[in-house]
Amino acid sequence: MSRQAALARLNIPSSDNPRLPTPQDLDFLINDLRFPPPTATVNKVLGYMYHYLPYVKHEQNLRLVFASFLNSSVCFGPSNHGATFAELYLIIEVFKLVTDKKLSISQPSLSVKIWYNVIWKELTNFVQFNPLQNSWKILPIIAGMRLSNPLRYELYVKGNPIQYRPFFVNWDYQTTQLFKESLTYSISPSLPDNVVNLSLLSLAIFHDPNQNILNFTQKISIPFVVERLIDMIVSPVDKDSVKSAITHYFIPTGDNNNNNTTTPSPNVKHLNKIAILLESYLKQIPGEKSPELLISAVLGKLLTFNRDLNHFSQHSKFNQDSNSKDLDSLPPLFQEYWHSMKSILFAEILIFQGILTAYVTSGTTSSRSPIYQEICLKILHNLYYIHFILLSIGQGGFDSYNFDYYVALEVVLNHSRTTGAFETLTSHLIGDYQEVNLYVVHEDYIVKSKVLFVLGMWENYLKDPNQIFVRRTISPICFNLASGENGRGLPLSSDLIEAAHSVLLAIFAFNKNTPRETLEYLDLLLRQFPNVLSANQLSIAIETLGKQTLSHPIQYHNLTEEEQLELSDLYTNSAQELLEFLYIRCSAIGTGIPINRTGNALGTAQPIAEYGANSTMSHIDEDGMGIDIIDANKRKKPKDYVPKVARLSKEPSEYEVQVRLVPETAREALIFSFINLVPYLPLSMFIPWLDRIMVVIDASNVSEREYLLRMLWRVLSENLDLNRCELGYKWWYETRGMAKL
C-alpha cells in the first residue's frame, strides 16, 4: 500500500499541503495494525509491539496502539484460522519481553504505574465489549506479563515497597479476576484447537500451584481439560504436523559431527508448567464420574509415548549411559537430548504423583481396588520405559519418584496373590524379545536399564512371592545374569551383575531353597571373587546364605528319596555341608594374594532394605560390627573376663591406632566372611567349628593371621548372644589361652 493510500484510509490529509500536519510513525503503525498489508505476519506485528510499547511517551498513544493491537486481524482474526498455535504462543514471549523492557529502561517517558494501568483498562474494556469473541485473546498477554513479576519485584517492590507493593498487589488481583472470567469463554470443545491450547498454556504459566485449580475453572469440564493437557504433552503441536510425538520434543539434525538442533516447541519449553497444571486437575479426578476411565486413557497415551521414546532412543546415537559423565562435557547435541529427557521424566513423575495422591487421599474402597491395581500396573509399566532416564541422572533425593514407585508397587503386590498381574507384567517386560534381548544386554544401555527396573521390582516381590514363579522365572534369569556372561560369552556390566546378585540374595533370604541351590550359588560367588565381586560384597553374600542355612538347617534324613539323590552321603544336614564347603575353599586359597578393593554393598536397581544379613564387613569402619545380637535379644552379656597374664601392656587407645580393619588379601577376605558366620553357628557345632576356623587362620601368613585373629575376637566380643558369648569367651581365654585384642 502506498503512503498516500495509507493516509487516505486513516483520513489523514496528504503532507503535500504544507499547512497541514505531517503524519508521524505512530500513524503508520496504527494503520498497519488496523489495515494489515498482505505481507503482515504475526512476527511483524509483535515486533512492532516490542519496539514501541516500552518507549511510548504519551498515555493516549499507548491506548491507541494497544487497542489497535487487540483488534489486529493478523493475530486475532475471526476463528483465527490463519495463525498457528506456535505463532500465537509468541504473544506470551513478546509481552514478557515488552514488560521486562518497560521495567528496565532507565528513563521511562511514561511512568510504570500509568503504563500498567493503561494496559489493565484496555484489556478490561476489550473483554467487556464482546466476552465470547475477545476473552481468549487477553490470556496470553496477561500470562506473558506475569512472567515479568520476578523482575518487577527486584526493580520496584523490593527497593520501594511502600510506593509499589500496594499498587502491584491490587493490579495482580484485578488481572487475576479478569483472567478467571475470561477462561470460562476460552476453553471449550467448540473453539479451535490452537485457541484451546493457547488458553491452557496461558493458564499453566499463570496458575500458582498452591491455589486450588477449581477456583479458575469451576464451570469447565475437568475431563475435557485433562484430555487436552495430556495431548499437549504427548502429541505434536498441530494435528496436521508430520512430526512424530518424539521429534516433537527433540529433533536431531545432521550427522554425528553436526551439533545443530531445532527450537523447542511451546509445549516443550513449558512442559513442567503443563505437567503441574495437569497434576492439579488429576487430584480432582475422584470427584468426577467414572474417573478410572479417564485416568486409564491418560496412562495409555503416556504408555504409547514412552514406548516410542524408549525405542527411538534405543536405536539412536544417544543409547549410552551419561551418569558417569559430566553432562557439560558432552557435545551440544547430546546435552540437549539429555536435558529434554530429564524434562520428560520430571513432568511424568508429577503426573503420576497427581493420580496416586488423588487415590491415596480419597480413601479408595475395596470395591474399586482392582481398578486401582490396574492403574498402578500402568504407572509401573510407564516407569519401566523411562527408567533409562532416571539411571542417567541418578535418583538420590528424588522423593517424588520414590513416592510414585513404591506406592504403585505396594498396591500391585498387595493384589498379586489373587490376580497374578504382577507376575504376568514382569514376565512380559523381561521375557518379550521385542523389549529385552538378553543376548545383547552387555552392549545396550537402554535394554540394561529395563532389565534393572524389573530386577528392582522382583527384589521387593520376593518378600512374599509365588514360589513357582520364583523357581521357573526369577531364579533362572537372575542366575544367568549373575554369572556375568550372556549367551554369547560376552561380559555383562558390573551394575547388572550386582543387581542380579541382589535379587538372588533376596531369594535366599526370604524364601526356602534346596541345599543344592545354595551350594551352587555359593560356588558362583567364590568363583567371581575377587575379579568380579569385592570383599565387602562377598562378605554380605556369604553371611546372607549362612544365616539362612545355619538358622534353619535341613535334616537330610527327613527328605524324600528323590531329594536325597541330589545330596552327598557325607553330611547329615545342610548346615554341616555348607560349613564344610566353606572350610575346604578357605583351606585351598593361597596366602598373600592382594585384592584391589573392598567395595560397597551389592548394587541394586532401587533402594531396599538389607538382605537379611548385616555384614560385619559393611560396618567395619563404624563403632561395633553390625547389629549386636545381644542387644537385639534385649539381654546383657557377661562382664569381660580377662586373666591378668593375658592383658596387653599397652593401653587400648594407644593400640587401636595401629589396628587394620579392612582385608588386604583374598585369603583374609574369604576367611573373614567365614568368621562372620560364627554368630549363627548352632550351639551343638559352636566349639568344634571355632577350632576349625582357627585351623585355617593358623595356616595363613603372619600378617594375615594377626588380622584374622583380631577380627575373630571382635565377633566373639561384640556379635554374640548370651549363650554363645559364654562359650566363646571360655574357648578364647581358657581353651586357647588368647589375650583380649
N, C-alpha and C positions, 0 to 999 in steps of 0.2 A: 504494500500500500504506500502511495506517495505521501510526502509531507503535507501537501495541500489537501488530499483526501482525508488524512487523519484529522487535520484541523477542522475540516468541514463536519466530520462525524461528531466532534466534540463541541460544535457550534462556536469555535474559536476563529475570529477573523484572521485573515492572512496577514503576516508581518510585512507584506509589500507596502501596506499603508503605514508610513512612519508614525502616524498619530495614534495607532493602536498598540496595546502592549504586546511584547514578543512572547510567544509560548515558551515555557520552561520545560526542562527534562521531566518534571513531575507530570506535566500534561500528557506527554507521550507515553509515560509509564502507565497512567490511568487508562489511556486509550488502548494500549496493548492488553491490559488486563480485562477491560470490558469488551473489546472487539479484537480478539486474538487473531493474528495473521495465520496463514496456512502453515508457516514454519514454526509456530509456537509449540513448545513442548512443556511437560511438567518440570523438567530440569531448568528450562529457561525461566519459567515463572517463579520457581523457588529461588533461582539465582537473583532475580530482581528483589525478592523479599530480603535475602541475606545482605545485599549491598545497599539497601535503602532503609529498612525499618530501624536498625540500631542508630542511624545517624540523623533521623528526621528532626527538623528544627522547630516545627510548629505542631501544636496539638491537632488542629483541623486537618493538616496534611496527613498526619498519622491516621486519622479517622477515614479519610478518603481512600488512601492506599490500602489499608487493611480491609475496609468494607469491599473495595473492588476485588481484592484477592478472594474473599469469601464467596463472591459471586462469579468467580472465574470458571468459565465452561471447560477450560483445559484440565484443571484439577478436579472440579466438582460438577461435571456435566450431567445431564439427565441420565439417571441409572448408571452413570459413569461407565459406559461400555468402552470408552477409549483408553483409560488409564488402567494399568495392571496393578496388582497388589504391591509388587516390588516398587513401582513408581510412586504409588500413594504413600508407601511407608516413608519415603524421603521427606514427607511433610514433618514427621516426627523428628527426624535427624536435623532438618534445616531449622525448625523452630527451637530446637535445643541450642544450635549454634547461634541463632539470632539473639536468643536471650542471654547466652554467655557473652556475646559481643556487647550487647547493651549494658550488661553489668560491669564489663571490664574496661570500657573506653574511659580515658582519664578525664575528659572534659565533655560530658554529655550536654547537648544543646537542649534536651528535654529531660526533666528530672525522672528518676526511676519510678517514683510513686505515680506521677502523671502517666508515664508510659504504660505501667501495669494497669492502671485504672481504665485507660482508653481501650486496651485490649479486652478487658473484662466486660465493659459496657457493649462493645461491638459484638462480642460473642453472644452475650445475652440477648441483644436485640435481634441478632441473626436467627437464633433458635426460636424466639417467640414469634417471629414473622411467619414461619412455617415449620413447626416441630417435626412433622413427618418427613419432610424432604431435607431439612438442614441439620438435624441433630447429629448424625454420624460425622458430619464434616468438621465439627469443632473438636471431636475427641482426640485426633492425632495432634492438634495444636496444643491442647491442654497437657497431653501426655509428654510432648516434647519440652514444653516449658517446665514441667515438673522435674525433668531430668537435670535442670539447672539449679535446683534447690540447694544442693551442697555448696556450689559456688556462691549463690546468693547469701547463704548463711555466713560463709567465710568473709565475704567482702562488705557486707552491710550489717546483718543481725549481730554477729559476734562482736564487732567493734563498737556498735552503737545500738544496743538492744532497746533503749527507751524510745528512740525515734522510729526504728524499723520493725521491731518484733510485733507489736500490736497490729501494725498495718498488714504485714505479710500473713499473720495468723488469720486475720479477717479475710484477706484475699484468698488464701488457701481454702478456707471454709466455704466461701461463696462459689469458687470454681468446683469444689468437690460436690456441692449440691447440684450445680449445673451439669456436671459430668454424670451423676447418678440419674438425673431426669432424662438426659439425652440418651443414655444406654437403653432405656426402655423402648425407644424407637429405632435402635441401631442394630439389634441382634434378633434376627427373625429369619425363618426359612424362606420368607418371601423376598428377602433382599439378595442382591448379587453376592457371590462368594467373596469377591475382593472387598466388598463393604463389610461383611460379617468378619472376615479375617482381620481387617484393619481395626475394627471396633474391639475385637478380642485382644489383639496385640496391644492396643492402647490401654485397655483395662489391665492387662498383665503388667505393663510398665507403671501404670498409675496406682494400682492397688497396693495397700500396705498389708503384708501377710498377717499382721497382728489384729486386723479388723475382720469381722465376720463378713464373708463374701456375699451373704444373702442381703446385707444392707445395701448392696449395689444393684443386685439383680433379683429382687423379690418377685417380679412379675414375668421373669424369663424362665423358660423350661430348662431345668438342670440337665436332663439327658441330652437335649439338643446342644447345650454348651459343651458338655463333656465330649460328645462325639466330634464336634468341630475342633476342639482343642487337641484331641488325640490325632485327628487328621492333620492338623498343622504341624505336629511333631514327626509323624511317620510318612507323610505324603509329600509329593512335590508342591511347590508354591502354587502353581496354576494347573488346573486339570488338563489343559491341552499341552502341558510341558512334556517333552520327550525324555526328560531326566528320570532316572530311577530314584527310588527313595533313598538309596545310599549316596549317589552322586549329588543328591540334594544337600547333603552335609559336607561332602568332600569330593572334589573333582581334580585328581592329579592330572597334570598336563605335561607333555613332553616325555623324554626318556629319563633314564636314571640320573643323568647329569644335568637335567633341566629342572630347576627349582621353582619354576613358575607355578602359581596356584590361582584359583579363582576367588572372587569376592564372595564371602558367605552371604547367604540369603537372610532376610529379616528374621525369619523363624530361628535360624541357627544362631544368629547374633544374640537373640533374646531367649534362647532355649531355656535357660534357668528360670527366667521370669514366667514363661509359659508353663513350665512344669510346676512351679509354686502355685500358680493360679489353678491348674488342674488338680493339684493336691487339695487345695481348699474346697473345690467342688466335690471331690471324691469323698471327703469327710462328711459331706451332707447326704451322700447316696442312701444310707439305710432308711431315711425318711421317705424315699420315693417308692413307687410301685415297681415290683419285680426288679430290684436293684442288681440281683445276681446276673441277670441277662445283660445289663449294661456293662457291668464290670467284666464279665466274661468276654464281651465284644472288645472292650479296651485292651484286655490282656491278649486277646487273639491277634489284634492288629500289631501290638508290640512284639508278639512272638514271631510273626511273619517278618517284621522289620529286623529284629535281632538275628534271626536265622540268615537273612540275606546279608546283613552286616558281617556276621561271622564268616560266611562262605566267601564273601568278597575279600575280606581281609586275609583269609587263609590262602587265597590264590593270588595275592598281591606281593609286591616287594616289601610290604610292611609286616610280613609274617615273621617277626623276630622279637625277642624279649628286649624291652628297653629299661627294665627295672634296675639292672646293674650299670646302666649308663647315665651319664649326665645329659638330660634332655637338651640342654642348651648347646651341647657339643654336637648334636645331630644336625644333618642338613636341614635347611628351612622346610623342605617338603615333608620330611619326617616329623619335624616339630609340629607343623600344622596338623598333620594326621593325628598324632597322639593327643594334642590339645582338643581336637574335635571329638576323639573317642572319650576323653575324660568328661567333656561336657555332656555327652550322651549318657554316660554312666551315672553321673550325678543327677541328671534330670530324671532318669528312670527310677533311681532309688527313691526320689521324692514321691514319684507317682505310686510306687508300691507301698511306701510308708503311709500315704493317704488312704489307700484301700485297707491296709491292715489296721490302721488306727481307727477307722470307722467301725470295723467289726469288733475290735477289742473293747472299744468304749460303748458299743451298743448292746453288749451282753447277748451274743448270738445264742438262740435257743437250740436245744438238742435236735429239733426237727429240721433245722437249717444247717446242721453240722456237716452233712455230706456235701452240700453245695459249697460250704466254706472250705472243705478239704480240696474240692476241685479248683477253687480259686487259688489256694496256696500251692497246689501242684503246678499250676500255670506260672505262678511267680517264680518257683524254683526252676522251671523249665527256661524261663526268660533269663534268670541269673546264670544259668549254665552257658548260654550263648555269649554273654558279655563278661564272663569270668576272666577272659584273657586281658581285658582292660584293667580289671581290678589287680591282677597279678603284676601288670606293668607299672602300676603306680603305688602298690602296697596298700594294705588295709589297716595299718596301725591307726587306731583312734577314729576309725570310720564307724561311728556309733550307729548312724542311720542304716548303713549296710548290715551291720550285725543284727539290728532290730528286725529288718526285713527277713534276713536269712534264718535266724533262729526261731522267730515266731512262725513263719511259714513251715519250717521243718518240723517244729514241735506239733503243729496241727496235723500235718500229714502222718507223722509217725504214730500219733495217738489213734489213728484210724487204720493203720497199715495191717493190723492183726485181722481185721474183719474184711477189708476191701482188697488187700494186696496191691493197691495202686502204687505204692512206693516201689515195690519190687519190679512191677511192670515198667514204670517210668525209667528207673535207673538201668534196668536190663537193656532197654531201648537206647538210652543215651550212650552207653559204653559198648554195647554189642552190635549196634547198627553200623554196618560197614560204611554207609554214607556219611556218618558223623565221626566215627573213630576207627581208624585203621591202625591197630596196634603194631603193625609191621613197619610203620614209618614214624611212630611216635618219637623216636630218637632225634629226628631232624625237623619236626613240625611243632613250632611253639604253640600254635593255637589248638592243635589236637591235644598236646600235652596239657594245656590249661583245662580242656574239657574233661580229660581223664582225672586230673587233680580235683576238680569240682565233685565228680561222682565219688571219688575216694573219700573226700571230706564228709559227704552225706552218709556214706557207709559207716564211717567211724562212729557217728552218732547213733546210727541204726543198730549197731552191734550190741548195745546195752540191753536190748530186748528183741532179738531178731527171730525170724523164721529159720530154724536150723537147716531145713532142706535148702533154702535159698543160699545160706552161708556156704554149705558144702558144695553145692552144684555150680554156683556162680562166683561168689565173692572170693572164696579161698583159692580156686584155680587161677583166676585172673590176677589176684594180688601176689600170689607166689611166683607166677611168671614174671611180673613186673619187678618184684623184689630181687629176683635172681640177677637183674641188671642187664639182661640181653633180650632183644626181640627175636622173632622167628628167624631173622637173617644173621643172628650172631653179632649184631651191632650194639654197642654200649648205649645204655639209657642215661639220661641226665641224673645227677645226684639227687635233686629235689624230688623227682618222680620215684626213684628207688626208696628214698627215705619215707615218702608218703605211703608207699605200698607196705613198707615195714611197719609203719604206724598203724595201718589197718590190721595187719596180721597180729600185731601185739594186742590190739583191742579184741580180736577174735579169741586169743589165748587168755586174755584177762577176764573176759565176761562170758565165755562160753566153754562148754565141755569139749575136750579134744582127746583123741586117742594118743597113747604113748608114742606110737609110731609117727604121727603127725608132729608131735612136739620135738622128737629127736631129729626128724628130717629138717625141720625149720632151724633147730639149734645148729645142725651141721652147716646149713647155709650161712648162718650168722658167722660162724667161726671161719668159714672159707672166705668170707668177704672182709674179715678183719686181718690186717689194718689198712688194706688198699682201698676199700670202699667205705667201710664203717669206721668211725673213730672209736677211741677208747670209751668215751662217755656214752656213745650210742650202744656199743656192745654191752656196757655195764647195765644200762636201762633194760635192754632186751633180755639179758640173762636173768636179771632179777625178776622181771615180769614172768618169764616162763618158770623160773624156780619157785617163786612164791605160789603160783597156782598149783604146780605139781606137788610140792612138799606140803602144802596146806591141805590138799585133798588127794593123797596118793591112791592110785587104783591098785587093788589087790588082784594079782593075775589069776589066782585060783578061783576067783568069783566070776571070771569071764567065760563066755561060751567057747566051745572047742574051735569054732571058726575064728573067733577073735584071738585065741591063744596061738593060732598058727602063725600070726604075724609077729609074735613076741619071742624073745630069747628065753631059753630054759635056764639061764644062769641067774635070773633075778626073780624075786618074789613079788615085787611091786614096782610101780612107775617111779617112785622117789628114789629107790635104790639104783635103778637103771640110769636115771638122769645124773645122779651124783657120780656114778662110775664113769659115765660118758665124759663128763667134765674133768674128772680126775685124770683119765687117760690123755685127754687133749692138753691139760696143763702140764703133765709129765713130759709130753712129747715136744713141746715148744722150746726152742733154743733160748739161751741166755744172751743178753747184750744186744738184741735186735732193736734198734731205735725206732720210735714212732714219731711222725711229724706233728701230730696234733692230738689234742684230747677231744675237741669238737663240742658242739652243743647237743641238746636233745634232738631226737629224730624229728625232722621236719614234717609238716602236715599241711593240708590244703586249707585248714581253718583252725581257729583257736579252740582247743579242747582241754579237758582235764587230763591229769596224768594217767598212765595206762594201768594202774593198779599196783605199780611199784614206785617207790620213792628212792631212786637210786642214790646210794652214798656218793657216787662219783658226781652226780648232778648237784650235790650240795657241798662239795668238798671244800669250797672256799668260804663257806658260811660257818657260823658258830654251831657246833654239833654236826651231825652227819645224817641228814634226812629226818624223818619223823621218829621220835623217840618212842619205841613200842611200850616202854614202861609208862610213859606219860599218857599214851593213848589208852592204856588199860586202867588209868587212874590209880596206880599203885606206886609206892616208893621203893626204889631199890636199896639194898643194904649199904651201910657205910663202907667205903673202900677199906679193905684190909691189906695193908702193905707192910710186910715184915721189915724190920729195921735193916737187915742185911741186904735187902733188895732196893732200898731207897737210893736215888741218884744223888750225887754230891752237889750237882748244880741246881739252882732254883728253877722251877718250871718256866717262869717268864724268860729267864736267860736262855733256856734250852730251846724253847719254842721258835725262836728266831731262826734256828738252823733247820727246822723241820721242812721236809719236802712232802707235799700233799698230792701232787699230780704224777701219775706214772709216766716214765720216760721210755720204757721198753715194752715190746709186745708181751713178754712174759709177765712183767709187772701188771699190765692192764688185764690180762686174762685171769691170772690168779686172784687179783683184786676183785674181779667180778665174781669169782668163786667165793671169796671171803664174804661178799655181800649177802650170800645165801645163808650164812650162819644163823641170823635171827629166825629163819624159817625151818631149821633142821628139827625133825621130830625128836622128842626127848630120848626116845629109845636109841637113836642114832647119834645123839649130840656129841658125846665124848669121843666115840670111835672116829667120827668124821673130823673133829678138831685135830686128832692125831694125824689123820691122813693129809689134812691141809698143811700141817707142819712138815710133812714129808716133802711136798712139792716146794714149800718155802725154803727148806734147808738145802734143796738141790739147786737153788739159784745162786748167782754170784754174790759177792759181799754186798755190793750196793743194793741189788735187788732184795736180798734177804733183809737188810736193815729197813728198807722202805715197807716191805710186806709185813714184817713184824709190827711195825708201828700202826699200819692200817688194821691189822687183826686186833691189836689192843684197843683201838678206837671203837671198833664194832663191839667188842666184848664189854667195854666200859660205858657205852652210850646207847646202844641199839637193842638191848636185850630186855625181855620181861623178867619178872622176879625169879621164876624157876631156872631159866637158862642163865640168868645173871649169876646166881649162886653156884651153879655147876661150872660156869665159865671162869669165875674168879678162882675157885678151888683148883681147877685144872691149870690155870695160868700161873698161880703163885706156888701151889704145893706140888702138883704133879710135874710141871715144867720148871719150876723154880725161877720164873722170869720176873724181871723188875717192872714196875709201872713205867710206861713210856709216854 
